[in-house]
Amino acid sequence: MSFIIGNHLINVRGCILCCFCETRVSFIEHYLPNAQDLVYGGYFNKVFHVVVPNNVNYRRVVDGNTLANVYCINCRILLGWELIAVAQPSQYYVVGRFFMRLKQIMYLSGVTLHDSLFGGANEQAPNEQDGGAIDQVGGVNEQNHDEDGRASMKQWKM
């Protein structure tokens, strides 16, 4: 089974990879997009080839939810967080679920999950500027001189 996101045909059985070392970290079928948090990340039911340190130094509490850092097993980059304790369970906030940063993971095609949803750098409109380097405002780089040829001095009040 396949579906289309933007201009990309995605296979449901396809893998999600770490953007930095291309280690497989999940399957697309485990991805649960949540419109509320989509800009920052997405929820996954299962991930693999990751490290979740069992140390309180790698945990934090956000809005009453306890999160543990999730790192790629190969390159050790921070990919997201695992929900360790949830203050108010909901459809998305479930203990044991993973909240992954969409800019840090990609499809097999090399497109990050973030770029597939919001458009990547290649899909942006060109940066159009009025004028070029030659059209600078005259006198910007010139120094101001007094009539006697010395540079003007600024007086500071104390």
Biotite code that builds the C-alpha atoms (Angstrom):
import biotite.structure as struc

atoms = struc.array([
    struc.Atom([0.000, 0.000, 0.000], chain_id="A", res_id=1, res_name="MET", atom_name="CA", element="C"),
    struc.Atom([1.289, 3.476, -0.893], chain_id="A", res_id=2, res_name="SER", atom_name="CA", element="C"),
    struc.Atom([0.148, 7.067, -0.497], chain_id="A", res_id=3, res_name="PHE", atom_name="CA", element="C"),
    struc.Atom([1.264, 10.461, -1.797], chain_id="A", res_id=4, res_name="ILE", atom_name="CA", element="C"),
    struc.Atom([2.649, 13.306, 0.328], chain_id="A", res_id=5, res_name="ILE", atom_name="CA", element="C"),
    struc.Atom([3.378, 16.380, -1.774], chain_id="A", res_id=6, res_name="GLY", atom_name="CA", element="C"),
    struc.Atom([5.165, 15.084, -4.860], chain_id="A", res_id=7, res_name="ASN", atom_name="CA", element="C"),
    struc.Atom([6.435, 11.926, -3.153], chain_id="A", res_id=8, res_name="HIS", atom_name="CA", element="C"),
    struc.Atom([5.013, 8.408, -3.397], chain_id="A", res_id=9, res_name="LEU", atom_name="CA", element="C"),
    struc.Atom([5.497, 6.781, 0.013], chain_id="A", res_id=10, res_name="ILE", atom_name="CA", element="C"),
    struc.Atom([5.335, 3.041, 0.671], chain_id="A", res_id=11, res_name="ASN", atom_name="CA", element="C"),
    struc.Atom([3.651, 2.260, 4.007], chain_id="A", res_id=12, res_name="VAL", atom_name="CA", element="C"),
    struc.Atom([6.161, -0.518, 4.689], chain_id="A", res_id=13, res_name="ARG", atom_name="CA", element="C"),
    struc.Atom([8.984, 1.923, 3.980], chain_id="A", res_id=14, res_name="GLY", atom_name="CA", element="C"),
    struc.Atom([11.526, 2.839, 6.586], chain_id="A", res_id=15, res_name="CYS", atom_name="CA", element="C"),
    struc.Atom([12.205, 6.040, 8.447], chain_id="A", res_id=16, res_name="ILE", atom_name="CA", element="C"),
    struc.Atom([15.924, 6.853, 8.666], chain_id="A", res_id=17, res_name="LEU", atom_name="CA", element="C"),
    struc.Atom([18.192, 9.061, 10.745], chain_id="A", res_id=18, res_name="CYS", atom_name="CA", element="C"),
    struc.Atom([19.091, 12.087, 8.579], chain_id="A", res_id=19, res_name="CYS", atom_name="CA", element="C"),
    struc.Atom([22.717, 12.064, 9.635], chain_id="A", res_id=20, res_name="PHE", atom_name="CA", element="C"),
    struc.Atom([23.831, 8.429, 9.301], chain_id="A", res_id=21, res_name="CYS", atom_name="CA", element="C"),
    struc.Atom([20.838, 6.841, 7.493], chain_id="A", res_id=22, res_name="GLU", atom_name="CA", element="C"),
    struc.Atom([20.289, 4.218, 10.201], chain_id="A", res_id=23, res_name="THR", atom_name="CA", element="C"),
    struc.Atom([16.756, 2.783, 10.122], chain_id="A", res_id=24, res_name="ARG", atom_name="CA", element="C"),
    struc.Atom([14.827, 3.983, 13.157], chain_id="A", res_id=25, res_name="VAL", atom_name="CA", element="C"),
    struc.Atom([11.165, 3.134, 12.411], chain_id="A", res_id=26, res_name="SER", atom_name="CA", element="C"),
    struc.Atom([8.577, 2.114, 9.828], chain_id="A", res_id=27, res_name="PHE", atom_name="CA", element="C"),
    struc.Atom([6.167, 4.590, 8.270], chain_id="A", res_id=28, res_name="ILE", atom_name="CA", element="C"),
    struc.Atom([3.213, 2.583, 9.568], chain_id="A", res_id=29, res_name="GLU", atom_name="CA", element="C"),
    struc.Atom([4.252, 3.472, 13.141], chain_id="A", res_id=30, res_name="HIS", atom_name="CA", element="C"),
    struc.Atom([4.029, 7.226, 12.431], chain_id="A", res_id=31, res_name="TYR", atom_name="CA", element="C"),
    struc.Atom([1.006, 9.072, 13.891], chain_id="A", res_id=32, res_name="LEU", atom_name="CA", element="C"),
    struc.Atom([0.843, 12.630, 12.537], chain_id="A", res_id=33, res_name="PRO", atom_name="CA", element="C"),
    struc.Atom([-0.741, 15.079, 14.964], chain_id="A", res_id=34, res_name="ASN", atom_name="CA", element="C"),
    struc.Atom([-1.767, 18.408, 13.444], chain_id="A", res_id=35, res_name="ALA", atom_name="CA", element="C"),
    struc.Atom([-1.307, 20.135, 16.809], chain_id="A", res_id=36, res_name="GLN", atom_name="CA", element="C"),
    struc.Atom([2.408, 19.263, 17.086], chain_id="A", res_id=37, res_name="ASP", atom_name="CA", element="C"),
    struc.Atom([3.258, 18.736, 13.420], chain_id="A", res_id=38, res_name="LEU", atom_name="CA", element="C"),
    struc.Atom([5.658, 21.675, 13.128], chain_id="A", res_id=39, res_name="VAL", atom_name="CA", element="C"),
    struc.Atom([7.939, 20.276, 15.828], chain_id="A", res_id=40, res_name="TYR", atom_name="CA", element="C"),
    struc.Atom([7.555, 16.546, 15.530], chain_id="A", res_id=41, res_name="GLY", atom_name="CA", element="C"),
    struc.Atom([5.401, 13.511, 15.139], chain_id="A", res_id=42, res_name="GLY", atom_name="CA", element="C"),
    struc.Atom([4.413, 10.589, 17.315], chain_id="A", res_id=43, res_name="TYR", atom_name="CA", element="C"),
    struc.Atom([5.617, 7.033, 16.718], chain_id="A", res_id=44, res_name="PHE", atom_name="CA", element="C"),
    struc.Atom([4.297, 3.883, 18.373], chain_id="A", res_id=45, res_name="ASN", atom_name="CA", element="C"),
    struc.Atom([7.573, 2.010, 17.826], chain_id="A", res_id=46, res_name="LYS", atom_name="CA", element="C"),
    struc.Atom([11.149, 2.937, 17.045], chain_id="A", res_id=47, res_name="VAL", atom_name="CA", element="C"),
    struc.Atom([14.292, 0.828, 16.859], chain_id="A", res_id=48, res_name="PHE", atom_name="CA", element="C"),
    struc.Atom([18.069, 1.285, 16.600], chain_id="A", res_id=49, res_name="HIS", atom_name="CA", element="C"),
    struc.Atom([17.840, 4.087, 19.151], chain_id="A", res_id=50, res_name="VAL", atom_name="CA", element="C"),
    struc.Atom([19.250, 4.614, 22.641], chain_id="A", res_id=51, res_name="VAL", atom_name="CA", element="C"),
    struc.Atom([17.153, 5.906, 25.544], chain_id="A", res_id=52, res_name="VAL", atom_name="CA", element="C"),
    struc.Atom([19.568, 6.500, 28.446], chain_id="A", res_id=53, res_name="PRO", atom_name="CA", element="C"),
    struc.Atom([18.281, 5.283, 31.800], chain_id="A", res_id=54, res_name="ASN", atom_name="CA", element="C"),
    struc.Atom([19.609, 8.346, 33.590], chain_id="A", res_id=55, res_name="ASN", atom_name="CA", element="C"),
    struc.Atom([17.660, 11.251, 35.088], chain_id="A", res_id=56, res_name="VAL", atom_name="CA", element="C"),
    struc.Atom([20.133, 13.705, 33.497], chain_id="A", res_id=57, res_name="ASN", atom_name="CA", element="C"),
    struc.Atom([18.615, 12.806, 30.107], chain_id="A", res_id=58, res_name="TYR", atom_name="CA", element="C"),
    struc.Atom([15.018, 13.412, 31.216], chain_id="A", res_id=59, res_name="ARG", atom_name="CA", element="C"),
    struc.Atom([12.907, 16.515, 31.557], chain_id="A", res_id=60, res_name="ARG", atom_name="CA", element="C"),
    struc.Atom([9.369, 17.454, 32.512], chain_id="A", res_id=61, res_name="VAL", atom_name="CA", element="C"),
    struc.Atom([7.273, 19.455, 30.034], chain_id="A", res_id=62, res_name="VAL", atom_name="CA", element="C"),
    struc.Atom([3.655, 20.350, 30.882], chain_id="A", res_id=63, res_name="ASP", atom_name="CA", element="C"),
    struc.Atom([3.611, 17.623, 33.530], chain_id="A", res_id=64, res_name="GLY", atom_name="CA", element="C"),
    struc.Atom([4.839, 14.945, 31.083], chain_id="A", res_id=65, res_name="ASN", atom_name="CA", element="C"),
    struc.Atom([8.198, 13.253, 31.714], chain_id="A", res_id=66, res_name="THR", atom_name="CA", element="C"),
    struc.Atom([10.280, 12.906, 28.548], chain_id="A", res_id=67, res_name="LEU", atom_name="CA", element="C"),
    struc.Atom([13.479, 10.895, 28.041], chain_id="A", res_id=68, res_name="ALA", atom_name="CA", element="C"),
    struc.Atom([15.930, 11.771, 25.261], chain_id="A", res_id=69, res_name="ASN", atom_name="CA", element="C"),
    struc.Atom([16.070, 9.375, 22.290], chain_id="A", res_id=70, res_name="VAL", atom_name="CA", element="C"),
    struc.Atom([19.370, 9.154, 20.380], chain_id="A", res_id=71, res_name="TYR", atom_name="CA", element="C"),
    struc.Atom([20.336, 7.364, 17.164], chain_id="A", res_id=72, res_name="CYS", atom_name="CA", element="C"),
    struc.Atom([22.291, 4.240, 18.094], chain_id="A", res_id=73, res_name="ILE", atom_name="CA", element="C"),
    struc.Atom([24.867, 4.896, 15.372], chain_id="A", res_id=74, res_name="ASN", atom_name="CA", element="C"),
    struc.Atom([25.631, 8.648, 15.333], chain_id="A", res_id=75, res_name="CYS", atom_name="CA", element="C"),
    struc.Atom([24.178, 9.579, 18.781], chain_id="A", res_id=76, res_name="ARG", atom_name="CA", element="C"),
    struc.Atom([22.242, 12.590, 17.451], chain_id="A", res_id=77, res_name="ILE", atom_name="CA", element="C"),
    struc.Atom([19.133, 13.591, 19.432], chain_id="A", res_id=78, res_name="LEU", atom_name="CA", element="C"),
    struc.Atom([16.151, 12.350, 17.391], chain_id="A", res_id=79, res_name="LEU", atom_name="CA", element="C"),
    struc.Atom([13.347, 13.012, 19.859], chain_id="A", res_id=80, res_name="GLY", atom_name="CA", element="C"),
    struc.Atom([11.885, 11.940, 23.187], chain_id="A", res_id=81, res_name="TRP", atom_name="CA", element="C"),
    struc.Atom([10.064, 8.996, 24.740], chain_id="A", res_id=82, res_name="GLU", atom_name="CA", element="C"),
    struc.Atom([7.044, 9.686, 26.941], chain_id="A", res_id=83, res_name="LEU", atom_name="CA", element="C"),
    struc.Atom([7.969, 8.124, 30.299], chain_id="A", res_id=84, res_name="ILE", atom_name="CA", element="C"),
    struc.Atom([5.115, 9.527, 32.425], chain_id="A", res_id=85, res_name="ALA", atom_name="CA", element="C"),
    struc.Atom([2.003, 11.358, 31.246], chain_id="A", res_id=86, res_name="VAL", atom_name="CA", element="C"),
    struc.Atom([0.017, 13.800, 33.389], chain_id="A", res_id=87, res_name="ALA", atom_name="CA", element="C"),
    struc.Atom([-3.193, 13.541, 31.337], chain_id="A", res_id=88, res_name="GLN", atom_name="CA", element="C"),
    struc.Atom([-3.261, 10.606, 28.893], chain_id="A", res_id=89, res_name="PRO", atom_name="CA", element="C"),
    struc.Atom([-4.961, 11.300, 25.563], chain_id="A", res_id=90, res_name="SER", atom_name="CA", element="C"),
    struc.Atom([-5.063, 9.941, 22.036], chain_id="A", res_id=91, res_name="GLN", atom_name="CA", element="C"),
    struc.Atom([-1.475, 11.118, 21.445], chain_id="A", res_id=92, res_name="TYR", atom_name="CA", element="C"),
    struc.Atom([0.002, 11.362, 24.942], chain_id="A", res_id=93, res_name="TYR", atom_name="CA", element="C"),
    struc.Atom([0.546, 7.697, 25.783], chain_id="A", res_id=94, res_name="VAL", atom_name="CA", element="C"),
    struc.Atom([3.302, 6.279, 28.008], chain_id="A", res_id=95, res_name="VAL", atom_name="CA", element="C"),
    struc.Atom([5.884, 4.516, 25.851], chain_id="A", res_id=96, res_name="GLY", atom_name="CA", element="C"),
    struc.Atom([5.127, 6.505, 22.699], chain_id="A", res_id=97, res_name="ARG", atom_name="CA", element="C"),
    struc.Atom([7.904, 8.457, 20.968], chain_id="A", res_id=98, res_name="PHE", atom_name="CA", element="C"),
    struc.Atom([7.834, 12.110, 19.894], chain_id="A", res_id=99, res_name="PHE", atom_name="CA", element="C"),
    struc.Atom([10.399, 12.433, 17.100], chain_id="A", res_id=100, res_name="MET", atom_name="CA", element="C"),
    struc.Atom([11.785, 15.638, 15.556], chain_id="A", res_id=101, res_name="ARG", atom_name="CA", element="C"),
    struc.Atom([10.635, 15.623, 11.911], chain_id="A", res_id=102, res_name="LEU", atom_name="CA", element="C"),
    struc.Atom([13.721, 17.525, 10.722], chain_id="A", res_id=103, res_name="LYS", atom_name="CA", element="C"),
    struc.Atom([16.004, 14.773, 12.081], chain_id="A", res_id=104, res_name="GLN", atom_name="CA", element="C"),
    struc.Atom([14.390, 11.803, 10.313], chain_id="A", res_id=105, res_name="ILE", atom_name="CA", element="C"),
    struc.Atom([13.751, 11.082, 6.639], chain_id="A", res_id=106, res_name="MET", atom_name="CA", element="C"),
    struc.Atom([12.157, 8.711, 4.159], chain_id="A", res_id=107, res_name="TYR", atom_name="CA", element="C"),
    struc.Atom([14.257, 6.338, 2.025], chain_id="A", res_id=108, res_name="LEU", atom_name="CA", element="C"),
    struc.Atom([13.986, 8.942, -0.758], chain_id="A", res_id=109, res_name="SER", atom_name="CA", element="C"),
    struc.Atom([16.138, 11.311, 1.339], chain_id="A", res_id=110, res_name="GLY", atom_name="CA", element="C"),
    struc.Atom([13.311, 13.786, 2.037], chain_id="A", res_id=111, res_name="VAL", atom_name="CA", element="C"),
    struc.Atom([12.820, 14.669, 5.709], chain_id="A", res_id=112, res_name="THR", atom_name="CA", element="C"),
    struc.Atom([9.374, 14.176, 7.167], chain_id="A", res_id=113, res_name="LEU", atom_name="CA", element="C"),
    struc.Atom([9.280, 17.915, 7.890], chain_id="A", res_id=114, res_name="HIS", atom_name="CA", element="C"),
    struc.Atom([10.092, 18.870, 4.280], chain_id="A", res_id=115, res_name="ASP", atom_name="CA", element="C"),
    struc.Atom([7.558, 16.403, 2.877], chain_id="A", res_id=116, res_name="SER", atom_name="CA", element="C"),
    struc.Atom([4.829, 18.136, 4.890], chain_id="A", res_id=117, res_name="LEU", atom_name="CA", element="C"),
    struc.Atom([5.914, 21.778, 4.661], chain_id="A", res_id=118, res_name="PHE", atom_name="CA", element="C"),
    struc.Atom([8.110, 21.880, 1.552], chain_id="A", res_id=119, res_name="GLY", atom_name="CA", element="C"),
    struc.Atom([11.871, 21.794, 1.550], chain_id="A", res_id=120, res_name="GLY", atom_name="CA", element="C"),
    struc.Atom([14.564, 24.276, 0.650], chain_id="A", res_id=121, res_name="ALA", atom_name="CA", element="C"),
    struc.Atom([14.285, 23.298, -3.025], chain_id="A", res_id=122, res_name="ASN", atom_name="CA", element="C"),
    struc.Atom([10.604, 24.207, -3.094], chain_id="A", res_id=123, res_name="GLU", atom_name="CA", element="C"),
    struc.Atom([10.942, 27.753, -1.769], chain_id="A", res_id=124, res_name="GLN", atom_name="CA", element="C"),
    struc.Atom([10.449, 30.773, -3.964], chain_id="A", res_id=125, res_name="ALA", atom_name="CA", element="C"),
    struc.Atom([13.708, 32.398, -5.063], chain_id="A", res_id=126, res_name="PRO", atom_name="CA", element="C"),
    struc.Atom([15.016, 35.251, -2.955], chain_id="A", res_id=127, res_name="ASN", atom_name="CA", element="C"),
    struc.Atom([14.388, 38.310, -5.097], chain_id="A", res_id=128, res_name="GLU", atom_name="CA", element="C"),
    struc.Atom([16.271, 41.425, -4.073], chain_id="A", res_id=129, res_name="GLN", atom_name="CA", element="C"),
    struc.Atom([15.876, 44.909, -5.471], chain_id="A", res_id=130, res_name="ASP", atom_name="CA", element="C"),
    struc.Atom([19.165, 45.988, -6.999], chain_id="A", res_id=131, res_name="GLY", atom_name="CA", element="C"),
    struc.Atom([22.555, 44.400, -6.654], chain_id="A", res_id=132, res_name="GLY", atom_name="CA", element="C"),
    struc.Atom([25.890, 45.131, -5.056], chain_id="A", res_id=133, res_name="ALA", atom_name="CA", element="C"),
    struc.Atom([26.518, 47.988, -7.496], chain_id="A", res_id=134, res_name="ILE", atom_name="CA", element="C"),
    struc.Atom([23.278, 49.736, -6.525], chain_id="A", res_id=135, res_name="ASP", atom_name="CA", element="C"),
    struc.Atom([24.395, 50.597, -2.993], chain_id="A", res_id=136, res_name="GLN", atom_name="CA", element="C"),
    struc.Atom([23.541, 53.923, -1.425], chain_id="A", res_id=137, res_name="VAL", atom_name="CA", element="C"),
    struc.Atom([26.316, 56.405, -2.157], chain_id="A", res_id=138, res_name="GLY", atom_name="CA", element="C"),
    struc.Atom([28.495, 57.647, 0.675], chain_id="A", res_id=139, res_name="GLY", atom_name="CA", element="C"),
    struc.Atom([27.821, 54.700, 2.972], chain_id="A", res_id=140, res_name="VAL", atom_name="CA", element="C"),
    struc.Atom([31.475, 53.738, 3.301], chain_id="A", res_id=141, res_name="ASN", atom_name="CA", element="C"),
    struc.Atom([32.881, 57.271, 3.227], chain_id="A", res_id=142, res_name="GLU", atom_name="CA", element="C"),
    struc.Atom([34.239, 58.834, 6.398], chain_id="A", res_id=143, res_name="GLN", atom_name="CA", element="C"),
    struc.Atom([33.042, 62.203, 7.617], chain_id="A", res_id=144, res_name="ASN", atom_name="CA", element="C"),
    struc.Atom([35.844, 64.738, 7.947], chain_id="A", res_id=145, res_name="HIS", atom_name="CA", element="C"),
    struc.Atom([35.919, 68.107, 9.601], chain_id="A", res_id=146, res_name="ASP", atom_name="CA", element="C"),
    struc.Atom([37.080, 71.120, 7.624], chain_id="A", res_id=147, res_name="GLU", atom_name="CA", element="C"),
    struc.Atom([40.620, 70.708, 8.953], chain_id="A", res_id=148, res_name="ASP", atom_name="CA", element="C"),
    struc.Atom([40.860, 67.121, 7.586], chain_id="A", res_id=149, res_name="GLY", atom_name="CA", element="C"),
    struc.Atom([40.660, 65.308, 10.926], chain_id="A", res_id=150, res_name="ARG", atom_name="CA", element="C"),
    struc.Atom([38.049, 62.613, 11.527], chain_id="A", res_id=151, res_name="ALA", atom_name="CA", element="C"),
    struc.Atom([35.059, 63.887, 13.465], chain_id="A", res_id=152, res_name="SER", atom_name="CA", element="C"),
    struc.Atom([35.089, 62.992, 17.139], chain_id="A", res_id=153, res_name="MET", atom_name="CA", element="C"),
    struc.Atom([32.000, 61.970, 19.032], chain_id="A", res_id=154, res_name="LYS", atom_name="CA", element="C"),
    struc.Atom([31.616, 63.461, 22.477], chain_id="A", res_id=155, res_name="GLN", atom_name="CA", element="C"),
    struc.Atom([30.343, 61.120, 25.182], chain_id="A", res_id=156, res_name="TRP", atom_name="CA", element="C"),
    struc.Atom([28.404, 62.427, 28.154], chain_id="A", res_id=157, res_name="LYS", atom_name="CA", element="C"),
    struc.Atom([29.412, 61.018, 31.481], chain_id="A", res_id=158, res_name="MET", atom_name="CA", element="C"),
])
